[in-house]
């Protein structure tokens, strides 16, 4: 379990290089519709955030201010403000979004939906 946690946390931390973000990892919890905020030094969950139904893929914005979350059963992508850790926007995504990529301009998401 600990090895799995480390791999999951590492995957969620990729790209988190600013000092304010380097000490936390964000992990989606598909079964309970939450996002865990994990202290990477202690490997402890420091906060649990309620998000949409069946969260799957997550992606950090290029400017490190937002986290995009696929809410698969809601057919949306939610936008989490990292400063407040609150959902600030909900974007339509089509049916069952799974993963996505963010365009370098930080304005366009390319969404992969499950069929």
C-alpha positions in Angstrom: 0.0 0.0 0.0 2.8 2.4 0.9 4.5 1.8 -2.5 1.2 2.4 -4.3 0.7 5.6 -2.4 4.2 6.8 -3.3 3.7 6.1 -7.0 0.2 7.8 -7.0 1.5 10.8 -5.1 4.5 11.1 -7.4 2.2 11.0 -10.5 0.1 13.7 -9.0 3.1 15.9 -8.1 4.6 15.9 -11.6 5.1 19.5 -12.6 4.8 20.9 -9.0 8.0 22.8 -8.8 7.2 26.1 -7.2 8.0 26.3 -3.5 4.4 26.8 -2.4 3.3 23.6 -4.2 6.3 21.4 -3.9 5.2 20.2 -0.4 1.8 18.9 -1.4 0.3 16.4 -3.8 -3.3 16.3 -5.0 -4.9 12.8 -5.6 -8.4 12.2 -6.9 -10.5 9.6 -5.0 -13.0 8.1 -7.4 -15.0 6.1 -4.9 -15.8 8.9 -2.5 -16.0 12.0 -4.8 -13.1 13.8 -3.1 -9.6 15.1 -3.7 -7.0 14.5 -1.1 -4.3 17.1 -0.3 -1.2 15.2 0.9 1.8 16.6 2.7 4.7 15.1 0.7 7.1 15.3 3.6 4.9 13.5 6.2 2.9 11.5 3.6 -0.3 12.5 5.6 -3.6 13.7 4.2 -3.9 17.3 5.4 -7.2 18.1 3.7 -10.0 16.4 1.9 -12.0 18.4 -0.7 -15.4 17.5 -1.9 -15.6 17.5 -5.7 -17.9 16.2 -8.4 -19.0 12.6 -9.0 -16.3 10.0 -9.7 -13.3 12.3 -10.1 -10.6 10.8 -12.4 -7.9 12.7 -14.1 -6.4 15.8 -12.6 -4.1 18.4 -14.2 -2.2 21.5 -12.9 -2.5 24.7 -14.8 0.7 26.1 -16.4 0.7 29.1 -14.0 0.3 26.8 -10.9 -2.9 28.6 -9.8 -5.6 26.0 -10.7 -6.2 22.3 -10.7 -8.5 20.8 -13.3 -10.5 17.8 -12.2 -12.4 15.4 -14.5 -15.8 14.7 -12.7 -16.7 11.7 -14.9 -20.2 11.0 -13.7 -21.1 14.7 -13.9 -19.8 15.0 -17.5 -17.8 18.1 -16.4 -14.3 19.4 -15.7 -14.1 21.3 -12.4 -11.6 24.1 -11.8 -10.1 24.2 -8.3 -8.5 27.5 -7.2 -5.3 26.3 -5.4 -5.1 29.5 -3.2 -8.5 28.9 -1.7 -8.9 25.2 -2.5 -12.5 25.9 -3.7 -14.2 24.9 -6.9 -14.4 28.2 -8.9 -15.8 26.9 -12.3 -17.4 23.9 -13.9 -16.8 23.3 -17.6 -18.8 21.1 -19.9 -16.8 18.1 -21.1 -19.0 15.7 -23.0 -19.8 12.3 -21.6 -17.5 10.7 -19.0 -14.3 12.7 -19.2 -11.2 10.7 -18.1 -8.0 12.6 -18.9 -7.0 15.8 -20.6 -4.1 17.9 -21.8 -3.8 21.7 -21.4 -2.7 23.7 -24.4 0.5 25.8 -23.8 -1.6 29.0 -24.0 -3.3 27.8 -20.7 -6.7 28.5 -22.4 -7.7 25.2 -24.1 -8.3 21.8 -22.6 -8.2 18.7 -24.9 -10.4 16.1 -23.2 -10.4 12.3 -23.6 -13.8 10.8 -22.9 -14.5 7.1 -22.1 -16.8 5.4 -24.6 
